């Protein structure tokens, strides 16, 4: 288990065998011929199982669902057994699929180990970070200056993702996720905890009054973020289901869009408390929701010793340091107790 300076020991990973598939493929009772399998199809199979559905993998790869389905069926034909079974929740891996999954993961881990050892004189194009859109756009992007200088010729590439399960994603070195991956060969470090409250703009409060208590919050128009991996229905358990006569919610897949709508007075929203730093005029609605989500930096164990990955992890740790940024602490800190931000500090971290 590696150490990462101020990060402490990375979190141990667990095995996962969850996925999706079409039935009625003849089963091969003999030993599968692995040399007949296409590595690109195997990687797509890994993507489908890690993301939980054909559609999620198709969106991540920018392919049609029919293309992903056809390639999985081609892999099944070559392997000689059904690999995935459709369920009401999405899909699950068959016994044969679980065997192939273990083989494919071993192959990928070996390939990543080789890729992490560059040839002498080789300079990598860029270190690649995948991050959730809200934390990436609102918090990390304004702070890129410090890390890009330290990366030198390698450079940095940032991709925004609405799937919060993190790695494995082809070509990504570090991913921000709301849970550590269950894939073997990956490490994760908790870098922050997000706490949620309902917020409203001063213009909204002036026009409609500030809701008092969660019962009244449930009657107001909400601006909701709806995206893969997000569970907006959690609010229904806290606030109760939408009530008769309540205004319909506004939904978006963008955290930045949600914040912009709330700032414009379109409605109220459950958002991480750090938005009170970005938009100090927002009104935090009592009581707190007691919703808390840990945030992890996920990376391949094989690449964790690379200088670029270490630099990126150190920068992420600095950006979310709980001492300097109490809104990222594991324990809840109310926005009224946040230090007032310095005008010059927002881009210097």
N, C-alpha and C positions, 0 to 999 in steps of 0.2 A: 504494500500500500504506500503510495507516494505521499510526500509532504509538499505543501505549496505555500511556504512562508507563513504569512498571517492567516492563511485560510484554514489551517488544521488538516486533519485527515479527511480524504474524500469518502463519500458515502458508498458502501458496497452495493453492487447491483444484484438483481435476482433474475431468474429465468422467466420468460414469458412465452406462451404459445397460443396467442389469440389472433384470429384473422377472419377470412371469408371465401365462398366458392360454389361453382355449379356442380350438380350431382350427375349420376348415371355415366360415370367414366369407368370403363372396365378395370378391374383390379388385377395387377400383376402379382401373382403369388411367388414368383421367383425373385432373385436379387435384382434391384434396379440397375440399369446401365447408366452410370453417372456421366460417362463420356458423351452421351447423347444429349445432355442437357445444355441449354444455352445460358451462359453466364448472365447476359442482360435480362433474360426472363427470370433467372433466379433472384437477381437484385430487385426486380419488380415484385416478385413474390414476397421478398423480405419487406418491401415497402407496404404492400397490401396488409400483411399480418401486423406490422408495427402500427399502422394507422387505423386498422380495424374495419376497413371496407374498401371495395373496389373504387367507389366514388371518391373517397378521400385520397387514395393513391393517385387516381386519375387527375384530380385537381392539383396535387403536389407536383406531378410530372408534366402537367399541361397536356394531357392526353384525353381522348374520349373514353368513356366508361366501356364502350364496346371494344376498343382497342386493348384496354387492360384485361377485359374478360377473355378476349381471343388469345392473348399471350399466356394467361394462366391456363387456359384449356390446352394450349400447345405444350406447356410445361407438363401438364398432367398426362398428355398422350405420350410424351417422351419418357416420363417417369413410370407410367403404367399403373397409376392409381389416382383416385380423387384426392385432392389436397385440401380443399376448403369446402365447408358446408354453410349455406345461408341459414341465418337464424333471424328471429324477430328483432334482435338487438343489432344485427349487422352480419356477423359471420363467426365461424369457429373453425379451428384447424382439425382435420381428421387425424387419425393415428399415423397414417402414411405421411400426411403433411407435417406432423410434429417431427418425424424422423428426418425428413428432408430439411426442415427448418434448422435442426441442429447441425446438419452437414453444411448448409448454406452459410450459417453464422460462422462456423469454423473457417470456411473458405474466405469469407469477407474479412474476418479478423486477421488471417494470415496475409491477405492482400494489403490491409491497412498497415500492418506491421512493416511490410516491405516499403510501402509508400512513405512511412514516417522516417525512413533512413535514406535521405536523398544522396544522389551520386556526388562525389567530390566536385566542388565548383558550381553545383547547381543552386540557383536562387529561385525560390518559390514565387509565383506571381503575386499572391496575396494571402493574407490570413482571413478566413471567411467566418463571419458571425451571423447566426440566425437568431432573431429576437422577436418577442411579441411586439406587436405594433405600438401599443400604448407606451410601454416602458422604453421601447426603442426610439420612437419619434419624440415623445415628450421629455424623456430624461437623458437618454444616452447620446443621441445625435448632437445636442448642444455642447457635449463634453468631449467630442472626438479629437480636438486639437492635441491634447496631451499624448494620446496613444499613437496617433499617426506619426508623430515625430519619433517616437521610440521604436516603432516597427521598421523604420528605415526603408530600404529598397523593397521590402516585402509588400508594403502597402496593406490596406484594409478594405474588405468588401462586406457590406452589411445588407442582409436580406430580411424582410419583414414576413412573419409567419402568423397565421391565425390558428395554427394547430399547436397546442401548447404541450405536446408530449416530448418535444426535443428530438435528439438524435435517436436512431440513425437517419441522416439525410445525406445523400450523395454530395460530396464536395464541401461539406460544412465542417469546420474545425471545432467551433464552440457554439452551442445552442442554449438559449434561455428557455426554460420550461417551468411549468407549475408542478412537476413531479419528476423524480429521477427516473430514468428509463429502466425497463425491465430486461433490456438486452444485455447479454454478457459482453465483456470487453469494453464497457464504458464506465467512466467515473462521473460523479456529480458532487458539486459543492453548493451548499445553500448560501446564497449571497444576500438575500433580503427576505423580509416578510411584508406582504401588503395587507393593510387593514382597510376595511370599507366603511364608509358612512354615506348617508344621503346628503346631496348638496343641491343648492338652488342659487340662482343669480339674484342680486339685489333687486333687479327690475321685476323678476318673478314675484319676489316677496312683497314688493310695493304694490303689485297688481292683484295678487291672490292671497297675500298673508302667508306667514311661515307656518307650515304644518306643525301641530303639537301632538307628538306621540305617533307611534307606528300605525295606529288605527286610522288616523287622518291622512298619513302618508299614503295609505293604500287607496285613498279616494282621489289622489292627484294624478295628473298626467305624468307618466314616467318616460324617460329617454333610456332605452335599453340597448346594450351591446349584445348582439347575437352572432356567434361565430363558432366554428368547430372547436370543441374542447371547453367552451364556456357553458356553464349551467345556469342560465338566467332563471330557470324554474326554482332555484334555491330561494329567490326572493318571495315566491308564492308561499313557501313554508314559513317564512318569517312574517310577511305582511298579510298572508291570506290570499286566496285567488282573487282575480279582478272582480270588483263589486258591480252590481247592476247600476247603470247610470254613470259609472266612472268613465272619464275620457279614455279613448283607446291609446295604447302606448305608441311612441315613436321608436322604431328599431333601426339600428345600423350595425354593420360589422366592424366599424372603426372606432377605436378608443378616442382618437383625436377628434373624430366627427361627433362623438357623444359629448365630449367636453365643450366643443364649439356650440352645440345646440343648447346645452345648459347655460353657458355664458350669455347666449342670446335671449335667454328667458323662455325657451320653448317648453320646458318642463323641469322635473327634478330627476336626479339619477343617483344610483349607487356607484361610487367611484372610489379608487384608492385615496387615502388621505393625503398623499403627496400632491394631489391637485391643488390643495390649499396653499402650497408653496408656489406653484405655477400661476395660480389665479387667486391672489390673496383676498379679493373682494367677495369670493363665494361664501355663502352662508352654510355652515355645517348644521344639519338638522338633527336634533336630539330625539331619541337616544342613539348611541352608536349601534351598528347592526351586529357587532360581534362576529363578523365574517373575517377570516384570516386565511391567507394563502401564502405558503412558502414559495420562494423563487429560487431556482437552481441554475447554475452554469454547468452544462453537460459537455463532456468531451471524450474522445477516444482515449482509452488507457495507453494505446500505442503512441499517440501523439502528444501526451501530456508532458513529456520531457522536452518538446521542441521549444526553441526560444520564442517564436512568434506566439504560440499558444500560451506560454507562461506569461508573456508580456500582456496579452489580452486578458487573461484571468486576473492578473494583478490590477489592471486598470478597472475592470468590472468591480473588483473588491473595493477599490478606492472610491468609485462613483457611488457605491451603495453602503459605504462605511456607516454603521449604525450610530457611532458616536457623533459624527458630524451631521448625520441625516437621521434624526430620531424617528421619522416617519417610516423608516425601514427596520426598526427594531423588532425583535420577536414579541416583546410585550407592547401593548397598545399605548400610544401617546396621543392625547387629544390634540387636534389642530390648534386650539387656543394656547397650547403650551409650546408650540413650535417657535424656534427663534426666528426673528424677522430676517429674511434673506438679504444678503449684501448685494448691491446692484452689480458689483464686479465679479461676483463669485460663481454665477450661473454657468459660465463657459470655461472656467479655469480648472475645474476638477478633472 
